[in-house]
Amino acid sequence: MNRSTDPINVVALIRLLRRHMLLFIATGVLAGASSVGFSLWLPVYFKAKTIIFPPESKQRDLATRLVGQLPSGLGTFIGVGQSQGNQGEVWKGILKSRTVQDRLIKDHGLVAHYKVDDEVLARRKLDNLSTVDIEDGGFLRIEVEDTDREMTRTLAVAYVSALEDLNKRQNSTAAKRGRVFIENRLEKMQKELFEAEDRLRVFMETHGAFDIRDQAQAALQGMGVLRGHLVAAEVERESLLAFTTPASSQVQQLNSKIEALKKKIASITRPAMVSEGKQSSGTINGQDALLALPNLSQIPKLSLEYARLRREAEVKQTVYGVLVKELEMAKITEAQDTSTLRVLDEAVVPRYKSWPKRDIIVIAMTLAALFLCVSLLLAREAWKMSAQNGATTDDEPEGSKMSLQAGNAHQIDGSG
C-alpha cells in the first residue's frame, strides 16, 4: 500500500506535534512576546465623542402657511408643506467639507501636530481620524481620535463650533433673502388686490349690485308682491264691472294700474333695457318699483361674474394678509442671533484609550504564528513523504532489470 497517497490523519498530526513539541512551544512563546512588544510599540489613541440633537424646523415655510389658510385637506391634495429633505444629512456634509477641515487645521496647527508636510496630508489624516454619522432617531454623532487626550476633546468641540457658525451664517443669509422676497411679493400683491377691488367696485356700480344673492331674493319677493297687487286689482275691476260700465273712471283707473303692474312684472322677468348703466324703474302707488334690483333673467350671469370677482378679491386679500404676517416674522428671524444647535452629549477628555486593543493583537498574532508553524511542519512532512515515494519508484525498475539479467544468464548456463 502506498503511504504517500494516504491523507494525514489526526493521529499522524498528534505524532508530528509531539516530535516537534519544543519547536511548537518556542514558536508560541516567541510569537506571544513579539506581539506584546509590537502592541506596546503601537501609538495609543484616545476618542472623544459628542452627540447633537436632530435638527428641528422652528418655522414652516411660506407655502405651508399659505396652504394653512385653505380648506381642510386641500393642502395635502396639492402636496405643499411636505418634507423637503433631511437637514441632518446637510449637517453631515458640512462637517465633512474641506471648509470645516481647513478651519480646524489652521486654528489648531494640525500640520505640525500630525507631523506632516502640508495641509493636504493633514486634511487626509484628520478625515481618517474623524467620524461623522447619523444615529437612529436622527442624532448626529461626532467622534475624533488622536494620540493626545486633550486634542480629541478640542477637535470635537471645534467641529460643533464650526458647524454652528456656518449654520448661523447660512440662516442669516437665507433670512435676508426671504425678507427681501416677501417685501417684493407683498408690494406686487398689494397692487393686484387694489386692481381686483376696483374691478368688483365697477361691477357693483354698473349693475347696481351689492349682494347678488340678497338682491335676487329681494327681487323674487318684490315680484310676488307685484303679482299680489295685480290679482287684487283684477278682482276689484271685476267687482266694479258687475254694477258699473267699463267707461267709468274707477274702472279706467284700475285698468291703468293693471297695465302698469304687468309692465313692471314683465321688466323683471324679461331682459330689461339698460340705459347709462342703470335699470329702468317706476313708481306704483308711491312705492319704489324695485329700483336697483337685478333682472331675474340676468341673475345667473350676474351671480357667476360677481362670484368670480369676489373670489378673486378674497384670495388676494388672504395672500396679502399672510404676507404681512410673514414680513414681520422674517424681520424678527433676521434680527435673531441664537444658537441653532442643541448638544445632547458634550465632548469630554477621554480617560481610557480606544486603540490599540492589545489583548486582541497578542492573541491574534500568537494564533497566526502557531498556525503558520503547523502548516510548515505539515508541508515539510508531505515533502519528505513525496521524496521517499519518488526514490522508491526510481529503484524498482533497476531491481527488475537486474533480476531479468540474472535469469537470462542462468538459462544460458543451463543450456551450455
C-alpha positions in Angstrom: 0.0 0.0 0.0 1.4 3.4 -0.9 1.6 5.7 2.1 2.1 8.8 0.1 -1.5 8.7 -1.1 -2.9 8.5 2.4 -4.2 11.8 3.9 -2.6 12.9 7.1 -5.0 11.8 9.8 -5.4 13.2 13.4 -3.1 10.5 14.9 -0.3 11.4 12.5 -0.8 15.1 13.3 -0.6 14.4 17.0 2.6 12.4 16.5 4.0 15.2 14.4 3.3 17.7 17.1 4.8 15.5 19.8 8.0 15.1 17.8 8.3 18.9 17.4 6.8 19.9 20.7 9.7 22.1 21.7 9.6 23.9 18.4 5.8 24.4 18.8 6.2 25.8 22.3 9.1 28.0 21.3 7.1 29.4 18.4 4.2 30.2 20.7 6.4 31.9 23.3 8.3 33.9 20.7 5.2 34.9 18.9 3.5 36.0 22.1 6.5 38.0 23.2 6.8 39.6 19.8 3.1 40.5 19.7 3.3 42.0 23.2 6.2 44.1 22.1 4.5 45.1 18.9 1.3 46.1 20.7 3.3 48.2 23.2 5.2 49.9 20.3 2.0 51.0 18.6 0.8 54.6 19.4 -2.1 54.9 21.8 -5.2 56.7 20.5 -8.0 58.2 22.5 -11.5 59.0 21.3 -13.8 61.9 22.2 -17.5 61.9 21.2 -20.2 64.5 21.1 -23.9 64.0 20.1 -26.2 66.7 18.7 -29.9 66.7 18.8 -31.7 66.2 15.4 -32.4 69.5 13.6 -35.9 70.9 14.1 -37.8 73.3 11.9 -38.8 76.3 14.0 -40.9 77.8 11.3 -43.0 76.4 8.5 -42.2 77.7 5.1 -44.3 80.3 3.3 -46.1 77.8 1.0 -47.1 75.7 4.0 -48.6 78.7 5.9 -50.5 79.8 2.7 -51.9 76.3 2.5 -52.9 76.5 6.1 -55.4 79.2 5.0 -57.1 76.9 2.5 -59.9 74.5 3.3 -59.0 71.3 5.3 -57.4 68.6 3.2 -56.7 70.8 0.2 -53.1 71.4 1.2 -52.4 67.7 1.4 -54.0 67.2 -2.0 -51.7 69.7 -3.8 -48.7 68.3 -1.9 -47.4 71.6 -0.4 -45.8 71.6 3.1 -44.2 68.2 2.9 -40.7 67.5 4.0 -38.1 68.9 1.6 -35.1 67.0 2.8 -33.0 65.8 5.7 -31.3 68.6 7.4 -29.1 66.1 9.3 -27.6 64.9 6.0 -26.8 68.6 5.3 -25.0 69.0 8.6 -23.1 65.8 8.0 -21.9 67.1 4.6 -20.9 70.4 6.2 -18.8 68.7 8.8 -17.0 66.5 6.2 -16.4 69.5 3.9 -13.0 70.9 3.1 -14.0 74.3 4.6 -14.5 72.9 8.0 -11.4 70.7 7.9 -9.2 73.6 6.7 -10.6 75.7 9.6 -9.6 73.1 12.2 -6.2 72.6 10.6 -5.4 76.3 10.7 -6.9 77.0 14.2 -5.2 74.1 15.9 -2.0 73.7 14.0 -2.7 70.2 12.9 0.1 70.2 10.2 2.7 70.3 13.0 0.6 68.2 15.4 0.3 65.4 12.8 3.9 65.8 11.7 3.1 66.0 8.0 4.4 68.2 5.2 1.3 70.1 4.1 -2.4 70.8 4.7 -3.4 68.1 2.1 -1.8 65.3 4.2 -3.2 66.9 7.4 -6.7 67.0 5.9 -6.4 63.4 4.9 -5.3 62.3 8.3 -8.0 64.4 10.0 -10.6 62.8 7.8 -9.3 59.3 8.7 -9.4 60.1 12.4 -12.8 61.7 12.4 -16.2 60.0 12.2 -19.5 61.8 11.5 -22.6 59.7 11.3 -26.4 59.9 11.9 -27.7 57.5 14.5 -31.2 56.2 15.0 -33.6 59.0 15.7 -31.7 61.5 13.7 -29.0 62.2 16.3 -25.7 63.4 14.8 -22.6 61.7 16.3 -19.2 63.3 16.0 -16.1 61.2 17.1 -12.5 62.3 16.9 -9.4 60.1 17.7 -5.9 61.3 18.5 -2.8 60.4 20.5 -3.4 63.5 22.7 -6.3 63.2 25.2 -6.9 67.0 25.2 -6.7 67.3 21.4 -9.6 64.8 20.9 -11.9 66.9 23.0 -10.7 70.2 21.5 -11.3 69.0 17.9 -14.7 67.5 18.8 -15.8 70.9 20.3 -14.2 72.7 17.3 -16.4 70.6 14.9 -19.5 71.7 16.7 -18.4 75.3 16.8 -17.6 75.4 13.1 -21.0 73.8 12.2 -22.8 76.3 14.4 -21.0 79.3 12.8 -21.7 78.1 9.3 -25.3 77.3 10.1 -25.8 80.7 11.6 -24.3 82.4 8.6 -26.4 80.4 6.2 -29.6 81.0 8.2 -28.9 84.7 8.4 -28.4 84.9 4.6 -31.5 82.8 4.0 -33.5 85.1 6.3 -32.4 88.2 4.5 -33.2 86.7 1.1 -36.6 85.6 2.5 -37.3 89.1 3.8 -36.4 90.8 0.5 -38.6 88.2 -1.4 -41.6 88.8 0.9 -41.3 92.6 0.6 -41.3 92.4 -3.2 -44.1 89.9 -3.3 -46.1 92.0 -0.8 -45.8 95.1 -3.0 -46.9 93.2 -6.1 -49.8 91.5 -4.2 -51.0 94.9 -2.9 -51.3 96.2 -6.5 -53.1 93.1 -7.6 -55.5 93.4 -4.6 -56.3 97.0 -5.4 -57.0 96.1 -9.0 -59.3 93.2 -8.0 -61.2 95.5 -5.6 -61.6 98.2 -8.3 -63.0 95.6 -10.8 -65.5 94.4 -8.1 -66.5 98.0 -7.4 -67.0 98.9 -11.1 -69.2 95.8 -11.5 -71.3 96.7 -8.5 -71.7 100.3 -9.7 -72.6 99.2 -13.2 -75.2 96.7 -12.2 -76.4 98.4 -9.0 -75.4 95.3 -7.2 -74.0 95.0 -3.7 -75.0 91.3 -2.9 -76.4 89.3 -5.8 -77.9 86.6 -3.6 -79.8 89.0 -1.3 -80.8 91.2 -4.2 -82.1 88.2 -6.2 -84.1 87.1 -3.2 -85.5 90.6 -2.8 -86.4 90.7 -6.5 -88.4 87.4 -6.1 -90.2 88.8 -3.1 -90.9 92.0 -4.9 -92.3 90.2 -7.9 -94.6 88.2 -5.5 -95.8 91.5 -4.1 -96.5 92.9 -7.6 -98.4 89.7 -8.6 -100.5 90.0 -5.5 -101.3 93.7 -6.3 -102.1 92.6 -9.9 -104.5 89.8 -8.7 -106.2 92.2 -6.2 -106.6 94.9 -8.9 -108.1 92.4 -11.4 -110.6 91.1 -8.7 -111.5 94.7 -7.8 -112.1 95.5 -11.5 -114.3 92.5 -12.0 -116.4 93.5 -9.0 -116.9 97.0 -10.3 -117.9 95.7 -13.7 -120.8 93.9 -12.1 -122.6 97.1 -11.3 -120.9 99.8 -13.5 -119.8 100.3 -17.1 -116.2 99.9 -18.4 -116.1 103.6 -19.2 -116.4 104.6 -15.6 -113.5 106.5 -14.1 -112.9 103.8 -11.4 -112.6 101.0 -13.9 -110.3 103.1 -16.1 -108.0 103.8 -13.1 -107.9 100.1 -12.3 -107.1 99.3 -16.0 -104.2 101.7 -15.8 -103.0 100.2 -12.6 -103.2 96.7 -14.0 -101.3 97.6 -17.1 -98.5 99.3 -15.1 -98.2 96.2 -12.8 -98.0 93.9 -15.9 -95.3 96.1 -17.4 -93.3 96.0 -14.2 -93.6 92.3 -13.8 -92.5 91.9 -17.5 -89.5 94.1 -16.9 -88.4 91.9 -14.1 -88.9 88.5 -15.8 -87.6 89.6 -19.2 -84.3 91.2 -20.2 -84.6 94.9 -19.4 -83.3 97.8 -21.5 -80.4 99.3 -19.6 -79.5 103.0 -20.2 -76.5 104.7 -18.8 -75.6 101.8 -16.6 -78.9 101.9 -14.7 -82.0 99.7 -14.9 -85.4 101.3 -15.6 -87.6 102.0 -12.6 -91.0 103.3 -12.0 -93.3 104.2 -9.1 -96.6 102.5 -8.4 -98.9 104.0 -5.7 -96.0 105.9 -4.3 -93.9 102.7 -3.7 -90.4 102.2 -5.2 -90.7 99.8 -8.2 -87.7 97.6 -7.2 -85.0 100.1 -8.0 -81.5 98.6 -8.1 -82.8 95.1 -8.1 -81.4 92.8 -10.8 -83.5 91.5 -13.6 -84.4 87.8 -13.0 -83.2 86.7 -16.4 -79.8 88.3 -15.7 -79.3 86.8 -12.3 -77.4 83.6 -13.3 -74.9 85.6 -15.4 -74.5 88.3 -12.8 -74.2 85.8 -10.0 -71.4 84.0 -11.8 -69.5 87.1 -12.7 -70.0 88.5 -9.2 -68.8 85.3 -7.6 -65.6 85.3 -9.7 -64.7 88.9 -8.9 -65.5 88.4 -5.2 -63.5 85.2 -5.0 -60.5 86.8 -6.7 -60.6 89.7 -4.3 -60.9 87.4 -1.3 -58.0 85.2 -2.4 -55.7 88.1 -2.9 -56.8 89.6 0.4 -55.9 86.3 2.1 -52.5 86.1 0.5 -51.9 89.8 1.3 -52.7 89.2 5.0 -50.4 86.2 5.2 -47.6 88.1 3.5 -47.9 91.0 6.0 -47.5 88.5 8.9 -44.6 86.8 7.1 -42.8 90.0 6.7 -42.9 90.7 10.4 -41.7 87.2 11.1 -38.9 87.5 8.6 -37.7 90.7 10.2 -37.7 89.1 13.6 -35.9 86.0 12.3 -33.3 88.1 10.6 -32.6 90.1 13.8 -32.2 86.9 15.9 -28.7 85.6 16.6 -29.4 82.5 18.7 -27.8 79.0 18.6 -29.3 76.7 16.0 -27.7 73.6 17.5 -28.6 71.6 20.6 -25.9 69.4 22.0 -27.0 66.3 23.9 -23.6 65.0 25.0 -20.7 67.4 25.1 -17.2 66.1 24.4 -15.1 65.3 27.4 -11.5 64.4 27.9 -11.3 60.5 27.5 -9.9 58.5 30.4 -9.2 55.3 28.5 -7.6 54.5 25.2 -9.7 53.4 22.2 -6.9 51.8 20.3 -4.9 49.5 20.1 -6.7 46.5 21.5 -3.5 44.8 22.9 -5.2 41.6 24.1 -6.8 41.0 20.6 -3.5 41.8 18.9 -1.5 39.4 21.1 -4.0 36.5 20.8 -4.4 37.0 17.0 -0.6 37.2 16.3 0.2 34.1 18.6 -2.5 32.0 16.9 -1.3 33.1 13.5 2.2 32.1 14.3 1.2 28.7 15.7 -0.9 28.1 12.6 2.0 29.0 10.4 4.3 26.7 12.3 1.9 23.7 12.0 1.4 24.5 8.3 5.2 24.5 7.7 5.6 21.2 9.6 2.9 19.6 7.6 4.4 20.9 4.3 7.8 19.6 5.4 6.4 16.2 6.2 4.5 16.0 3.0 7.6 16.9 1.0 9.7 14.2 2.8 7.0 11.6 2.1 6.9 12.7 -1.6 10.7 12.4 -1.8 10.8 9.0 -0.3 8.0 7.8 -2.6 10.0 9.1 -5.6 13.1 7.3 -4.5 11.2 4.0 -4.2 9.7 4.4 -7.6 13.1 5.0 -9.2 14.7 1.9 -7.5 12.0 -0.6 -8.7 12.9 -0.7 -12.5 16.7 -1.2 -11.8 15.9 -4.2 -9.5 13.6 -5.8 -12.0 16.2 -5.3 -14.7 18.9 -7.0 -12.7 16.6 -9.9 -11.8 15.8 -10.4 -15.5 19.5 -10.3 -16.5 20.3 -12.9 -13.8 17.5 -15.1 -15.0 18.8 -14.9 -18.6 22.3 -15.7 -17.5 21.1 -18.7 -15.5 19.2 -20.0 -18.6 22.3 -19.6 -20.8 24.5 -21.5 -18.3 22.0 -24.3 -18.1 21.8 -24.7 -21.8 25.6 -24.7 -22.0 
